[in-house]
Amino acid sequence: MAPHISKPDVRSNTGVLQGHKAELDHHQGAFARAACEIARLAGKPIAFLTAASLVVVWALSGPLFGFSDTWQLVINTSTTIVTFLMVFLIQNTQNRDTAAIQIKLAELILRLDGADDKLATAEDLSDEQLERLHNEYRQRADKTLESLGRRRGDKPRAA
C-alpha cells in the first residue's frame, strides 16, 4: 500500500507564499540581492558570449602590444580576479539552494504519513550518524528489492 500524503490547500497557501517572498525580498541584505542577480546573469548565454568575446579581443590585440608581458598580465590578472570572486558567489548560491532544498524535503517528510520525522533534519547529523543511517536505509532497500524479486520470481541477487 502506498503511503498517504496529506495535501495542503494550495489556494490558501498561495497568498502566504507570496507574502513570505515579499518579506524575504524586503529583509534580504544587499550582498544576497546582488549575489542572486549576478548568479542569474552569469548563468545566461550572453555572459559566456561576452567573456569569449573579451578573450578574442585580447588575443587579437596581441600583435598591437607586441605580445608583451604586460599584455599577458592583463588576461592573467583579470581571469584570476573574476575566478576568485566567482568562487564566493557560487558558494553563496550553493548554500542558498541547498537550504531551500532541505526545507522542501523536510516539509515533504513531515507531511508524509508513516515517514520517520527525524529524517527531516538529517543534514544536522554528524558524518558518523549519516553513515549509519545510510547503511540502515541501504539494508532496508536491499531487503525490499529481494522481496520484490521473490514476488516476481526473479533470481536472488549475488551479495
Rosetta blueprint (number, residue, H / E / L):
1 M L
2 A L
3 P L
4 H L
5 I E
6 S L
7 K L
8 P L
9 D L
10 V H
11 R H
12 S H
13 N H
14 T H
15 G H
16 V H
17 L H
18 Q H
19 G H
20 H H
21 K H
22 A H
23 E H
24 L H
25 D H
26 H H
27 H H
28 Q L
29 G L
30 A H
31 F H
32 A H
33 R H
34 A H
35 A H
36 C H
37 E H
38 I H
39 A H
40 R H
41 L H
42 A H
43 G L
44 K L
45 P H
46 I H
47 A H
48 F H
49 L H
50 T H
51 A H
52 A H
53 S H
54 L H
55 V H
56 V H
57 V H
58 W H
59 A H
60 L H
61 S L
62 G L
63 P L
64 L L
65 F L
66 G L
67 F L
68 S L
69 D H
70 T H
71 W H
72 Q H
73 L H
74 V H
75 I H
76 N H
77 T H
78 S H
79 T H
80 T H
81 I H
82 V H
83 T H
84 F H
85 L H
86 M H
87 V H
88 F H
89 L H
90 I H
91 Q H
92 N H
93 T H
94 Q H
95 N H
96 R H
97 D H
98 T H
99 A H
100 A H
101 I H
102 Q H
103 I H
104 K H
105 L H
106 A H
107 E H
108 L H
109 I H
110 L H
111 R H
112 L E
113 D L
114 G L
115 A L
116 D L
117 D H
118 K H
119 L H
120 A H
121 T H
122 A H
123 E H
124 D H
125 L L
126 S L
127 D H
128 E H
129 Q H
130 L H
131 E H
132 R H
133 L H
134 H H
135 N H
136 E H
137 Y H
138 R H
139 Q H
140 R H
141 A H
142 D H
143 K H
144 T H
145 L H
146 E H
147 S H
148 L H
149 G H
150 R H
151 R H
152 R H
153 G L
154 D L
155 K L
156 P L
157 R L
158 A L
159 A L
